[in-house]
Amino acid sequence: MDPFEASLRELMGKDSESVEVEDRRLHQVLRKANRQSGFADLLEMLGHAIEALLIGVTHASSTMKKQSSAPQDTNKE
């Protein structure tokens, strides 16, 4: 049993409910918490991907501006 699960068991208290009911309730709470943290991680990863994409677009546009403003050789011999 990990410390988080132990602290949840303490918060739930020692009711007259059976251990099976407590375990089921604890499993539901942990599953919901895991789902929520997984969704938060997914959003964080999506945010990093968008940030990397914007950095790439910014870098590419600045490189294209430099190339387009470079003098072109119109002297053909």
Phi and psi restraints in degrees (range 20) as a CNS / XPLOR table:
assign (resid 1 and name C) (resid 2 and name N)
       (resid 2 and name CA) (resid 2 and name C) 1.0 -81.2 20.0 2
assign (resid 2 and name N) (resid 2 and name CA)
       (resid 2 and name C) (resid 3 and name N) 1.0 165.6 20.0 2
assign (resid 2 and name C) (resid 3 and name N)
       (resid 3 and name CA) (resid 3 and name C) 1.0 -61.9 20.0 2
assign (resid 3 and name N) (resid 3 and name CA)
       (resid 3 and name C) (resid 4 and name N) 1.0 -35.6 20.0 2
assign (resid 3 and name C) (resid 4 and name N)
       (resid 4 and name CA) (resid 4 and name C) 1.0 -64.2 20.0 2
assign (resid 4 and name N) (resid 4 and name CA)
       (resid 4 and name C) (resid 5 and name N) 1.0 -44.1 20.0 2
assign (resid 4 and name C) (resid 5 and name N)
       (resid 5 and name CA) (resid 5 and name C) 1.0 -65.0 20.0 2
assign (resid 5 and name N) (resid 5 and name CA)
       (resid 5 and name C) (resid 6 and name N) 1.0 -38.9 20.0 2
assign (resid 5 and name C) (resid 6 and name N)
       (resid 6 and name CA) (resid 6 and name C) 1.0 -63.8 20.0 2
assign (resid 6 and name N) (resid 6 and name CA)
       (resid 6 and name C) (resid 7 and name N) 1.0 -41.3 20.0 2
assign (resid 6 and name C) (resid 7 and name N)
       (resid 7 and name CA) (resid 7 and name C) 1.0 -67.9 20.0 2
assign (resid 7 and name N) (resid 7 and name CA)
       (resid 7 and name C) (resid 8 and name N) 1.0 -34.8 20.0 2
assign (resid 7 and name C) (resid 8 and name N)
       (resid 8 and name CA) (resid 8 and name C) 1.0 -65.4 20.0 2
assign (resid 8 and name N) (resid 8 and name CA)
       (resid 8 and name C) (resid 9 and name N) 1.0 -39.3 20.0 2
assign (resid 8 and name C) (resid 9 and name N)
       (resid 9 and name CA) (resid 9 and name C) 1.0 -62.5 20.0 2
assign (resid 9 and name N) (resid 9 and name CA)
       (resid 9 and name C) (resid 10 and name N) 1.0 -38.3 20.0 2
assign (resid 9 and name C) (resid 10 and name N)
       (resid 10 and name CA) (resid 10 and name C) 1.0 -66.1 20.0 2
assign (resid 10 and name N) (resid 10 and name CA)
       (resid 10 and name C) (resid 11 and name N) 1.0 -41.1 20.0 2
assign (resid 10 and name C) (resid 11 and name N)
       (resid 11 and name CA) (resid 11 and name C) 1.0 -64.9 20.0 2
assign (resid 11 and name N) (resid 11 and name CA)
       (resid 11 and name C) (resid 12 and name N) 1.0 -33.8 20.0 2
assign (resid 11 and name C) (resid 12 and name N)
       (resid 12 and name CA) (resid 12 and name C) 1.0 -70.0 20.0 2
assign (resid 12 and name N) (resid 12 and name CA)
       (resid 12 and name C) (resid 13 and name N) 1.0 -23.3 20.0 2
assign (resid 12 and name C) (resid 13 and name N)
       (resid 13 and name CA) (resid 13 and name C) 1.0 79.6 20.0 2
assign (resid 13 and name N) (resid 13 and name CA)
       (resid 13 and name C) (resid 14 and name N) 1.0 178.3 20.0 2
assign (resid 13 and name C) (resid 14 and name N)
       (resid 14 and name CA) (resid 14 and name C) 1.0 -109.7 20.0 2
assign (resid 14 and name N) (resid 14 and name CA)
       (resid 14 and name C) (resid 15 and name N) 1.0 77.6 20.0 2
assign (resid 14 and name C) (resid 15 and name N)
       (resid 15 and name CA) (resid 15 and name C) 1.0 -77.9 20.0 2
assign (resid 15 and name N) (resid 15 and name CA)
       (resid 15 and name C) (resid 16 and name N) 1.0 -179.6 20.0 2
assign (resid 15 and name C) (resid 16 and name N)
       (resid 16 and name CA) (resid 16 and name C) 1.0 -83.3 20.0 2
assign (resid 16 and name N) (resid 16 and name CA)
       (resid 16 and name C) (resid 17 and name N) 1.0 1.8 20.0 2
assign (resid 16 and name C) (resid 17 and name N)
       (resid 17 and name CA) (resid 17 and name C) 1.0 -68.0 20.0 2
assign (resid 17 and name N) (resid 17 and name CA)
       (resid 17 and name C) (resid 18 and name N) 1.0 155.4 20.0 2
assign (resid 17 and name C) (resid 18 and name N)
       (resid 18 and name CA) (resid 18 and name C) 1.0 -73.4 20.0 2
assign (resid 18 and name N) (resid 18 and name CA)
       (resid 18 and name C) (resid 19 and name N) 1.0 161.3 20.0 2
assign (resid 18 and name C) (resid 19 and name N)
       (resid 19 and name CA) (resid 19 and name C) 1.0 -63.7 20.0 2
assign (resid 19 and name N) (resid 19 and name CA)
       (resid 19 and name C) (resid 20 and name N) 1.0 -33.8 20.0 2
assign (resid 19 and name C) (resid 20 and name N)
       (resid 20 and name CA) (resid 20 and name C) 1.0 -63.1 20.0 2
assign (resid 20 and name N) (resid 20 and name CA)
       (resid 20 and name C) (resid 21 and name N) 1.0 -41.9 20.0 2
assign (resid 20 and name C) (resid 21 and name N)
       (resid 21 and name CA) (resid 21 and name C) 1.0 -66.6 20.0 2
assign (resid 21 and name N) (resid 21 and name CA)
       (resid 21 and name C) (resid 22 and name N) 1.0 -41.7 20.0 2
assign (resid 21 and name C) (resid 22 and name N)
       (resid 22 and name CA) (resid 22 and name C) 1.0 -62.4 20.0 2
assign (resid 22 and name N) (resid 22 and name CA)
       (resid 22 and name C) (resid 23 and name N) 1.0 -44.0 20.0 2
assign (resid 22 and name C) (resid 23 and name N)
       (resid 23 and name CA) (resid 23 and name C) 1.0 -62.9 20.0 2
assign (resid 23 and name N) (resid 23 and name CA)
       (resid 23 and name C) (resid 24 and name N) 1.0 -40.8 20.0 2
assign (resid 23 and name C) (resid 24 and name N)
       (resid 24 and name CA) (resid 24 and name C) 1.0 -64.2 20.0 2
assign (resid 24 and name N) (resid 24 and name CA)
       (resid 24 and name C) (resid 25 and name N) 1.0 -44.2 20.0 2
assign (resid 24 and name C) (resid 25 and name N)
       (resid 25 and name CA) (resid 25 and name C) 1.0 -64.5 20.0 2
assign (resid 25 and name N) (resid 25 and name CA)
       (resid 25 and name C) (resid 26 and name N) 1.0 -43.5 20.0 2
assign (resid 25 and name C) (resid 26 and name N)
       (resid 26 and name CA) (resid 26 and name C) 1.0 -62.9 20.0 2
assign (resid 26 and name N) (resid 26 and name CA)
       (resid 26 and name C) (resid 27 and name N) 1.0 -40.7 20.0 2
assign (resid 26 and name C) (resid 27 and name N)
       (resid 27 and name CA) (resid 27 and name C) 1.0 -61.5 20.0 2
assign (resid 27 and name N) (resid 27 and name CA)
       (resid 27 and name C) (resid 28 and name N) 1.0 -41.1 20.0 2
assign (resid 27 and name C) (resid 28 and name N)
       (resid 28 and name CA) (resid 28 and name C) 1.0 -64.7 20.0 2
assign (resid 28 and name N) (resid 28 and name CA)
       (resid 28 and name C) (resid 29 and name N) 1.0 -42.4 20.0 2
assign (resid 28 and name C) (resid 29 and name N)
       (resid 29 and name CA) (resid 29 and name C) 1.0 -64.3 20.0 2
assign (resid 29 and name N) (resid 29 and name CA)
       (resid 29 and name C) (resid 30 and name N) 1.0 -46.0 20.0 2
assign (resid 29 and name C) (resid 30 and name N)
       (resid 30 and name CA) (resid 30 and name C) 1.0 -65.9 20.0 2
assign (resid 30 and name N) (resid 30 and name CA)
       (resid 30 and name C) (resid 31 and name N) 1.0 -38.0 20.0 2
assign (resid 30 and name C) (resid 31 and name N)
       (resid 31 and name CA) (resid 31 and name C) 1.0 -64.8 20.0 2
assign (resid 31 and name N) (resid 31 and name CA)
       (resid 31 and name C) (resid 32 and name N) 1.0 -42.4 20.0 2
assign (resid 31 and name C) (resid 32 and name N)
       (resid 32 and name CA) (resid 32 and name C) 1.0 -66.0 20.0 2
assign (resid 32 and name N) (resid 32 and name CA)
       (resid 32 and name C) (resid 33 and name N) 1.0 -41.8 20.0 2
assign (resid 32 and name C) (resid 33 and name N)
       (resid 33 and name CA) (resid 33 and name C) 1.0 -63.9 20.0 2
assign (resid 33 and name N) (resid 33 and name CA)
       (resid 33 and name C) (resid 34 and name N) 1.0 -40.2 20.0 2
assign (resid 33 and name C) (resid 34 and name N)
       (resid 34 and name CA) (resid 34 and name C) 1.0 -65.6 20.0 2
assign (resid 34 and name N) (resid 34 and name CA)
       (resid 34 and name C) (resid 35 and name N) 1.0 -40.7 20.0 2
assign (resid 34 and name C) (resid 35 and name N)
       (resid 35 and name CA) (resid 35 and name C) 1.0 -62.7 20.0 2
assign (resid 35 and name N) (resid 35 and name CA)
       (resid 35 and name C) (resid 36 and name N) 1.0 -43.5 20.0 2
assign (resid 35 and name C) (resid 36 and name N)
       (resid 36 and name CA) (resid 36 and name C) 1.0 -67.3 20.0 2
assign (resid 36 and name N) (resid 36 and name CA)
       (resid 36 and name C) (resid 37 and name N) 1.0 -40.8 20.0 2
assign (resid 36 and name C) (resid 37 and name N)
       (resid 37 and name CA) (resid 37 and name C) 1.0 -70.1 20.0 2
assign (resid 37 and name N) (resid 37 and name CA)
       (resid 37 and name C) (resid 38 and name N) 1.0 -33.7 20.0 2
assign (resid 37 and name C) (resid 38 and name N)
       (resid 38 and name CA) (resid 38 and name C) 1.0 -65.2 20.0 2
assign (resid 38 and name N) (resid 38 and name CA)
       (resid 38 and name C) (resid 39 and name N) 1.0 -38.8 20.0 2
assign (resid 38 and name C) (resid 39 and name N)
       (resid 39 and name CA) (resid 39 and name C) 1.0 -66.6 20.0 2
assign (resid 39 and name N) (resid 39 and name CA)
       (resid 39 and name C) (resid 40 and name N) 1.0 -40.1 20.0 2
assign (resid 39 and name C) (resid 40 and name N)
       (resid 40 and name CA) (resid 40 and name C) 1.0 -63.7 20.0 2
assign (resid 40 and name N) (resid 40 and name CA)
       (resid 40 and name C) (resid 41 and name N) 1.0 -40.6 20.0 2
assign (resid 40 and name C) (resid 41 and name N)
       (resid 41 and name CA) (resid 41 and name C) 1.0 -64.0 20.0 2
assign (resid 41 and name N) (resid 41 and name CA)
       (resid 41 and name C) (resid 42 and name N) 1.0 -38.6 20.0 2
assign (resid 41 and name C) (resid 42 and name N)
       (resid 42 and name CA) (resid 42 and name C) 1.0 -63.9 20.0 2
assign (resid 42 and name N) (resid 42 and name CA)
       (resid 42 and name C) (resid 43 and name N) 1.0 -43.5 20.0 2
assign (resid 42 and name C) (resid 43 and name N)
       (resid 43 and name CA) (resid 43 and name C) 1.0 -64.6 20.0 2
assign (resid 43 and name N) (resid 43 and name CA)
       (resid 43 and name C) (resid 44 and name N) 1.0 -38.4 20.0 2
assign (resid 43 and name C) (resid 44 and name N)
       (resid 44 and name CA) (resid 44 and name C) 1.0 -64.2 20.0 2
assign (resid 44 and name N) (resid 44 and name CA)
       (resid 44 and name C) (resid 45 and name N) 1.0 -42.9 20.0 2
assign (resid 44 and name C) (resid 45 and name N)
       (resid 45 and name CA) (resid 45 and name C) 1.0 -64.0 20.0 2
assign (resid 45 and name N) (resid 45 and name CA)
       (resid 45 and name C) (resid 46 and name N) 1.0 -40.5 20.0 2
assign (resid 45 and name C) (resid 46 and name N)
       (resid 46 and name CA) (resid 46 and name C) 1.0 -63.4 20.0 2
assign (resid 46 and name N) (resid 46 and name CA)
       (resid 46 and name C) (resid 47 and name N) 1.0 -40.2 20.0 2
assign (resid 46 and name C) (resid 47 and name N)
       (resid 47 and name CA) (resid 47 and name C) 1.0 -62.1 20.0 2
assign (resid 47 and name N) (resid 47 and name CA)
       (resid 47 and name C) (resid 48 and name N) 1.0 -41.6 20.0 2
assign (resid 47 and name C) (resid 48 and name N)
       (resid 48 and name CA) (resid 48 and name C) 1.0 -65.8 20.0 2
assign (resid 48 and name N) (resid 48 and name CA)
       (resid 48 and name C) (resid 49 and name N) 1.0 -38.0 20.0 2
assign (resid 48 and name C) (resid 49 and name N)
       (resid 49 and name CA) (resid 49 and name C) 1.0 -65.2 20.0 2
assign (resid 49 and name N) (resid 49 and name CA)
       (resid 49 and name C) (resid 50 and name N) 1.0 -42.3 20.0 2
assign (resid 49 and name C) (resid 50 and name N)
       (resid 50 and name CA) (resid 50 and name C) 1.0 -65.5 20.0 2
assign (resid 50 and name N) (resid 50 and name CA)
       (resid 50 and name C) (resid 51 and name N) 1.0 -41.3 20.0 2
assign (resid 50 and name C) (resid 51 and name N)
       (resid 51 and name CA) (resid 51 and name C) 1.0 -61.0 20.0 2
assign (resid 51 and name N) (resid 51 and name CA)
       (resid 51 and name C) (resid 52 and name N) 1.0 -44.5 20.0 2
assign (resid 51 and name C) (resid 52 and name N)
       (resid 52 and name CA) (resid 52 and name C) 1.0 -63.9 20.0 2
assign (resid 52 and name N) (resid 52 and name CA)
       (resid 52 and name C) (resid 53 and name N) 1.0 -39.5 20.0 2
assign (resid 52 and name C) (resid 53 and name N)
       (resid 53 and name CA) (resid 53 and name C) 1.0 -63.1 20.0 2
assign (resid 53 and name N) (resid 53 and name CA)
       (resid 53 and name C) (resid 54 and name N) 1.0 -43.8 20.0 2
assign (resid 53 and name C) (resid 54 and name N)
       (resid 54 and name CA) (resid 54 and name C) 1.0 -65.8 20.0 2
assign (resid 54 and name N) (resid 54 and name CA)
       (resid 54 and name C) (resid 55 and name N) 1.0 -38.2 20.0 2
assign (resid 54 and name C) (resid 55 and name N)
       (resid 55 and name CA) (resid 55 and name C) 1.0 -63.0 20.0 2
assign (resid 55 and name N) (resid 55 and name CA)
       (resid 55 and name C) (resid 56 and name N) 1.0 -43.0 20.0 2
assign (resid 55 and name C) (resid 56 and name N)
       (resid 56 and name CA) (resid 56 and name C) 1.0 -63.4 20.0 2
assign (resid 56 and name N) (resid 56 and name CA)
       (resid 56 and name C) (resid 57 and name N) 1.0 -43.0 20.0 2
assign (resid 56 and name C) (resid 57 and name N)
       (resid 57 and name CA) (resid 57 and name C) 1.0 -64.8 20.0 2
assign (resid 57 and name N) (resid 57 and name CA)
       (resid 57 and name C) (resid 58 and name N) 1.0 -42.2 20.0 2
assign (resid 57 and name C) (resid 58 and name N)
       (resid 58 and name CA) (resid 58 and name C) 1.0 -62.1 20.0 2
assign (resid 58 and name N) (resid 58 and name CA)
       (resid 58 and name C) (resid 59 and name N) 1.0 -44.9 20.0 2
assign (resid 58 and name C) (resid 59 and name N)
       (resid 59 and name CA) (resid 59 and name C) 1.0 -65.1 20.0 2
assign (resid 59 and name N) (resid 59 and name CA)
       (resid 59 and name C) (resid 60 and name N) 1.0 -42.3 20.0 2
assign (resid 59 and name C) (resid 60 and name N)
       (resid 60 and name CA) (resid 60 and name C) 1.0 -65.5 20.0 2
assign (resid 60 and name N) (resid 60 and name CA)
       (resid 60 and name C) (resid 61 and name N) 1.0 -40.4 20.0 2
assign (resid 60 and name C) (resid 61 and name N)
       (resid 61 and name CA) (resid 61 and name C) 1.0 -68.0 20.0 2
assign (resid 61 and name N) (resid 61 and name CA)
       (resid 61 and name C) (resid 62 and name N) 1.0 -36.9 20.0 2
assign (resid 61 and name C) (resid 62 and name N)
       (resid 62 and name CA) (resid 62 and name C) 1.0 -69.5 20.0 2
assign (resid 62 and name N) (resid 62 and name CA)
       (resid 62 and name C) (resid 63 and name N) 1.0 -34.0 20.0 2
assign (resid 62 and name C) (resid 63 and name N)
       (resid 63 and name CA) (resid 63 and name C) 1.0 -68.5 20.0 2
assign (resid 63 and name N) (resid 63 and name CA)
       (resid 63 and name C) (resid 64 and name N) 1.0 -39.9 20.0 2
assign (resid 63 and name C) (resid 64 and name N)
       (resid 64 and name CA) (resid 64 and name C) 1.0 -67.1 20.0 2
assign (resid 64 and name N) (resid 64 and name CA)
       (resid 64 and name C) (resid 65 and name N) 1.0 -36.2 20.0 2
assign (resid 64 and name C) (resid 65 and name N)
       (resid 65 and name CA) (resid 65 and name C) 1.0 -64.1 20.0 2
assign (resid 65 and name N) (resid 65 and name CA)
       (resid 65 and name C) (resid 66 and name N) 1.0 -42.0 20.0 2
assign (resid 65 and name C) (resid 66 and name N)
       (resid 66 and name CA) (resid 66 and name C) 1.0 -63.6 20.0 2
assign (resid 66 and name N) (resid 66 and name CA)
       (resid 66 and name C) (resid 67 and name N) 1.0 -41.1 20.0 2
assign (resid 66 and name C) (resid 67 and name N)
       (resid 67 and name CA) (resid 67 and name C) 1.0 -70.9 20.0 2
assign (resid 67 and name N) (resid 67 and name CA)
       (resid 67 and name C) (resid 68 and name N) 1.0 -36.6 20.0 2
assign (resid 67 and name C) (resid 68 and name N)
       (resid 68 and name CA) (resid 68 and name C) 1.0 -76.0 20.0 2
assign (resid 68 and name N) (resid 68 and name CA)
       (resid 68 and name C) (resid 69 and name N) 1.0 -25.2 20.0 2
assign (resid 68 and name C) (resid 69 and name N)
       (resid 69 and name CA) (resid 69 and name C) 1.0 -90.7 20.0 2
assign (resid 69 and name N) (resid 69 and name CA)
       (resid 69 and name C) (resid 70 and name N) 1.0 -3.3 20.0 2
assign (resid 69 and name C) (resid 70 and name N)
       (resid 70 and name CA) (resid 70 and name C) 1.0 -69.4 20.0 2
assign (resid 70 and name N) (resid 70 and name CA)
       (resid 70 and name C) (resid 71 and name N) 1.0 141.9 20.0 2
assign (resid 70 and name C) (resid 71 and name N)
       (resid 71 and name CA) (resid 71 and name C) 1.0 -64.9 20.0 2
assign (resid 71 and name N) (resid 71 and name CA)
       (resid 71 and name C) (resid 72 and name N) 1.0 137.2 20.0 2
assign (resid 71 and name C) (resid 72 and name N)
       (resid 72 and name CA) (resid 72 and name C) 1.0 -97.9 20.0 2
assign (resid 72 and name N) (resid 72 and name CA)
       (resid 72 and name C) (resid 73 and name N) 1.0 143.5 20.0 2
assign (resid 72 and name C) (resid 73 and name N)
       (resid 73 and name CA) (resid 73 and name C) 1.0 -82.7 20.0 2
assign (resid 73 and name N) (resid 73 and name CA)
       (resid 73 and name C) (resid 74 and name N) 1.0 107.6 20.0 2
assign (resid 73 and name C) (resid 74 and name N)
       (resid 74 and name CA) (resid 74 and name C) 1.0 -100.1 20.0 2
assign (resid 74 and name N) (resid 74 and name CA)
       (resid 74 and name C) (resid 75 and name N) 1.0 -2.1 20.0 2
assign (resid 74 and name C) (resid 75 and name N)
       (resid 75 and name CA) (resid 75 and name C) 1.0 -80.6 20.0 2
assign (resid 75 and name N) (resid 75 and name CA)
       (resid 75 and name C) (resid 76 and name N) 1.0 108.2 20.0 2
assign (resid 75 and name C) (resid 76 and name N)
       (resid 76 and name CA) (resid 76 and name C) 1.0 -110.6 20.0 2
assign (resid 76 and name N) (resid 76 and name CA)
       (resid 76 and name C) (resid 77 and name N) 1.0 131.3 20.0 2
